[in-house]
Amino acid sequence: MSRRPWMPLAAALALAGCGDETPPMPTSTKTMPTVVEQYERRSLTTWRSLGADIPAEERAAQAWALSVLEKDPLQSIDVLLRLLGDDDPSVQLAAIVATGRLMPPSQAAAERLVGFLKSPQEPVRRHARLAVGKLGASALPVLQKALEDDSVRVRWAAVSAFADMGQAGSPAVTALAALASKDPNASIRRQAPFSLARMGEAGISACVDLMRAGDTVVRSEVSAALAQGGAAVVHPMGDLLSDKDEDLAARAAGVLFDLGKAAEPAMDALLQALRRPGPVRFNAAEALLAIGTPAFERLQALAEGDDEDLAGIARYILDGGAAPKTPK
């Protein structure tokens, strides 16, 4: 990403290491030490006390300095709110990044950040979304309201922000599930399950409900979201392996395959799923191979056991898969 023409050096430095894109870099390294020396030369108390009468680049540097030096975010919340309301775009951007780093539990800060979701500048929108998602429960009322905004851009950003809130966002599960199934914008419908999958039991349960009610496309999208949900989805997917809906059970096994070694707690359910023919068995076998050595050992024990049905299946997997016959 190239440096924006309206972004002075302090804002460019403030973006370093933030977000999911390459940060803008200053055009000249000769001036870079100046900003660094400025914030290192002043104490935290001095940076807190600087008012709005300093130059714009120094106000941006103030936000950057607070994001580095501040240990108690609430001590700088008034300064952050002032900087978030600054007229200079570079100061605003530096303040947004600083708020995301400091994560003050402040609804007022969340309200300011959500206001930036309508900005025509993509870096501003992106960093505001990332920052507000880190504020936790204090941002919940503001984000819930943003889910109802007429702007697709705002709704999408609010949905995405919930992905960073985890279980703190669980009161919004019903609203997110409704957007996943009914929002007129396809991008929002696709994004909502990714946020739900990170909201713990309630969000994962909502994802399963979406899969039950959805067509093949919806089931594929929700499965992809659950595969990014980490350890929290392992047991729910293990339970789903015994569902009467074979397509649903097969997709649950597919999610466990995507989780790889993290799916080990569902190993018993996967071994039982080998009794089911078709895609369920195939995906369960793939998931077991992805788990690795612990699964190889269990498969070897089954291959040598008295249950002829499972023994034959286990031998077939070990002979045809990537697993060694004698685990090391």
C-alpha positions in Angstrom: 0.0 0.0 0.0 1.5 3.3 -1.0 1.7 6.2 1.3 -1.4 8.5 1.1 -0.6 12.1 0.0 -2.4 13.4 3.1 -0.5 11.2 5.5 2.5 12.9 7.2 5.3 10.9 8.7 3.9 10.5 12.2 0.8 8.8 10.9 2.8 6.5 8.7 4.8 5.5 11.7 1.7 5.0 13.7 0.5 2.4 11.3 3.6 0.3 11.4 2.8 -3.2 12.6 -1.0 -2.6 12.6 -3.7 -4.2 10.6 -3.6 -6.9 8.0 -2.0 -4.9 5.1 1.5 -3.7 4.4 1.8 -0.4 6.4 2.6 2.8 4.5 6.2 3.8 4.7 7.7 7.3 4.8 9.2 8.6 1.6 12.4 9.6 3.3 14.2 7.8 6.0 16.2 11.0 6.8 13.3 12.5 8.8 12.3 9.3 10.6 14.5 9.7 13.7 12.9 13.1 14.4 9.6 11.6 15.3 11.1 8.8 17.3 13.3 11.3 19.2 10.2 13.4 19.9 8.3 10.8 21.8 11.3 9.3 23.5 12.4 12.7 24.7 9.2 13.5 26.4 7.7 11.7 29.4 4.3 10.0 29.4 3.0 12.8 31.7 4.1 15.4 29.2 2.5 13.6 26.2 -0.7 13.4 28.2 -0.7 17.1 28.9 -0.1 18.4 25.4 -3.2 20.3 24.1 -4.8 20.8 20.7 -2.7 23.9 20.0 0.4 21.9 18.8 1.0 21.3 15.1 -1.0 18.5 13.4 2.1 16.2 12.9 2.9 16.6 16.6 -0.7 15.7 17.5 -0.4 12.6 15.4 2.9 11.8 17.2 1.1 12.4 20.5 -1.3 9.6 19.6 1.6 7.3 18.6 3.5 8.1 21.8 0.5 7.3 24.0 0.0 4.0 22.2 3.6 3.1 23.0 4.1 4.5 26.5 0.7 4.4 28.1 0.1 1.5 30.6 -3.3 2.6 31.9 -5.6 3.4 28.9 -8.2 5.2 31.0 -5.6 7.8 32.0 -5.4 8.9 28.4 -9.0 8.4 27.3 -9.8 12.2 27.2 -6.8 12.8 25.0 -7.7 9.9 22.7 -11.3 11.2 22.4 -10.0 14.7 21.5 -7.6 13.3 18.9 -10.3 11.0 17.4 -12.3 14.2 16.9 -9.4 16.1 15.3 -10.0 17.8 11.9 -6.8 16.5 10.5 -7.1 13.1 8.8 -3.6 12.0 9.7 -4.3 12.8 13.4 -7.6 10.9 13.2 -5.8 7.9 11.7 -3.1 7.9 14.3 -5.7 8.2 17.1 -7.7 5.3 15.7 -4.6 3.1 15.7 -3.7 4.2 19.2 -7.2 3.4 20.5 -7.0 0.0 19.0 -3.6 -0.6 20.7 -4.6 0.7 24.1 -8.1 -0.8 24.1 -9.7 1.6 26.7 -13.1 0.2 27.9 -15.0 3.2 26.7 -18.3 3.4 24.9 -17.5 7.0 23.9 -14.4 5.7 22.1 -16.4 3.0 20.4 -18.9 5.6 19.2 -16.2 7.7 17.7 -14.6 4.6 16.0 -17.9 3.4 14.5 -18.4 6.9 13.1 -15.3 6.3 11.0 -16.8 3.3 9.4 -18.4 5.6 6.9 -15.1 7.3 5.9 -14.3 7.4 2.2 -10.7 6.5 3.1 -10.2 2.7 3.2 -7.3 2.8 5.8 -9.5 4.8 8.1 -12.4 2.3 7.8 -10.1 -0.7 8.2 -8.3 0.5 11.3 -11.5 1.7 12.9 -13.0 -1.7 12.4 -10.0 -3.4 13.8 -9.9 -1.0 16.8 -13.5 -1.1 17.7 -13.5 -4.9 17.7 -10.8 -4.9 20.4 -12.8 -2.7 22.8 -14.9 -5.7 24.0 -18.2 -5.3 25.8 -17.9 -1.5 25.9 -18.4 -1.4 22.1 -21.3 -3.9 22.1 -24.2 -1.4 22.1 -22.6 0.7 19.4 -21.8 -2.2 17.2 -25.3 -3.7 17.6 -26.8 -0.5 16.4 -24.3 -0.4 13.5 -25.7 -3.9 12.4 -28.9 -2.1 11.5 -27.3 0.7 9.5 -28.6 1.4 6.0 -25.0 1.5 4.7 -23.7 -1.9 3.5 -20.2 -0.7 4.3 -21.1 0.0 7.9 -23.0 -3.2 8.4 -20.1 -5.3 6.9 -17.5 -3.5 9.1 -19.7 -4.0 12.2 -20.1 -7.7 11.4 -16.4 -8.1 10.9 -15.6 -6.3 14.1 -17.5 -8.9 16.1 -15.0 -11.5 15.0 -12.5 -9.9 17.4 -14.9 -9.6 20.3 -15.2 -13.3 21.0 -17.8 -14.3 23.7 -18.1 -10.6 24.7 -20.2 -10.3 21.5 -22.5 -13.1 22.2 -25.6 -10.9 22.9 -25.4 -10.1 19.2 -25.6 -13.7 18.0 -29.3 -13.5 17.1 -28.8 -10.4 15.0 -25.7 -11.8 13.3 -27.5 -15.0 12.5 -30.3 -13.0 10.9 -27.9 -11.1 8.8 -26.2 -14.4 7.7 -29.5 -15.7 6.4 -31.4 -12.6 5.3 -29.1 -9.6 4.6 -29.5 -8.5 0.9 -25.7 -8.2 0.6 -23.9 -11.4 -0.2 -20.6 -10.2 1.4 -22.4 -9.6 4.7 -24.1 -13.0 4.5 -20.7 -14.7 4.0 -18.9 -12.7 6.7 -21.5 -13.2 9.5 -20.7 -16.9 10.1 -17.0 -16.1 10.5 -17.8 -13.8 13.4 -20.4 -16.2 14.9 -17.8 -19.1 14.8 -15.6 -17.0 17.2 -18.3 -16.3 19.7 -18.2 -19.5 21.7 -21.0 -22.0 22.2 -23.9 -19.6 21.3 -22.2 -18.5 18.0 -21.2 -22.0 17.0 -24.7 -23.3 17.7 -26.1 -20.5 15.5 -23.7 -21.7 12.8 -25.0 -25.2 13.1 -28.6 -23.9 12.8 -27.6 -22.0 9.6 -26.1 -25.2 8.2 -29.3 -27.2 9.0 -31.5 -24.6 7.3 -29.2 -23.7 4.4 -28.6 -25.0 0.9 -25.3 -26.5 -0.3 -23.7 -23.0 -0.8 -24.6 -21.9 2.7 -23.4 -25.1 4.2 -20.1 -24.8 2.4 -19.6 -21.1 3.6 -20.5 -21.9 7.2 -18.2 -24.9 7.2 -15.4 -22.7 6.0 -16.2 -20.3 8.9 -16.2 -23.1 11.5 -12.9 -24.4 10.2 -11.4 -21.0 11.4 -13.1 -21.2 14.8 -10.3 -23.1 16.5 -10.6 -25.4 19.5 -14.0 -24.2 20.5 -15.6 -25.9 17.5 -14.1 -29.4 18.1 -16.6 -30.8 20.5 -19.7 -29.4 18.6 -18.4 -30.9 15.4 -17.7 -34.2 17.1 -21.3 -34.2 18.3 -22.5 -33.5 14.8 -20.8 -36.5 13.4 -23.7 -38.7 14.6 -26.4 -36.5 13.1 -28.9 -38.3 10.9 -28.3 -35.8 8.1 -25.4 -37.4 6.3 -24.3 -34.3 4.5 -24.2 -32.4 7.8 -22.2 -35.1 9.4 -19.8 -35.3 6.5 -19.3 -31.5 6.6 -18.6 -31.7 10.4 -15.9 -34.3 9.7 -14.5 -32.0 7.0 -14.2 -29.2 9.5 -12.3 -31.5 11.9 -10.0 -32.4 9.0 -9.3 -28.6 8.4 -8.5 -28.3 12.2 -5.8 -30.9 11.9 -4.1 -31.9 15.2 -6.4 -29.6 17.1 -9.3 -32.1 16.4 -7.7 -34.7 18.6 -10.4 -34.4 21.4 -13.0 -35.5 18.8 -11.0 -38.7 17.9 -13.5 -41.1 19.5 -16.3 -39.6 17.6 -14.3 -39.8 14.4 -13.5 -43.4 14.9 -17.2 -44.2 15.4 -18.0 -42.2 12.3 -15.9 -44.7 10.3 -18.9 -47.0 10.6 -20.9 -44.7 8.4 -20.5 -45.2 4.6 -19.9 -42.6 2.0 -18.6 -39.0 2.5 -18.9 -39.3 6.3 -16.4 -42.2 6.5 -14.1 -40.6 3.9 -13.9 -37.3 5.7 -13.6 -38.9 9.1 -10.7 -41.0 7.8 -9.0 -37.9 6.4 -9.5 -36.1 9.7 -7.9 -38.9 11.6 -4.9 -38.9 9.3 -4.6 -35.1 9.8 -4.5 -35.6 13.6 -1.4 -37.7 13.2 0.3 -40.1 15.6 -2.4 -40.4 18.3 -4.9 -41.3 15.6 -2.5 -43.7 13.9 -2.1 -45.6 17.2 -5.8 -45.8 17.6 -6.3 -47.0 14.0 -3.5 -49.6 14.5 -5.3 -50.9 17.6 -8.6 -51.1 15.7 -6.8 -52.9 12.8 -5.7 -55.6 15.3 -9.0 -55.7 17.2 -12.0 -58.1 17.3 -14.4 -55.7 15.6 -14.0 -57.0 12.0 -15.9 -54.2 10.4 -13.8 -51.5 12.0 -10.6 -53.6 11.7 -11.0 -53.8 8.0 -11.7 -50.1 7.6 -8.7 -49.2 9.8 -6.4 -51.5 7.8 -7.6 -49.9 4.6 -6.9 -46.4 5.9 -3.5 -47.3 7.2 -2.6 -49.1 4.0 -3.9 -46.4 1.7 -3.2 -43.2 3.7 -0.1 -41.4 4.6 0.1 -43.1 8.0 2.9 -45.5 8.8 1.7 -49.0 9.7 3.8 -48.9 12.9 3.6 -45.4 14.4 6.9 -44.0 15.7 
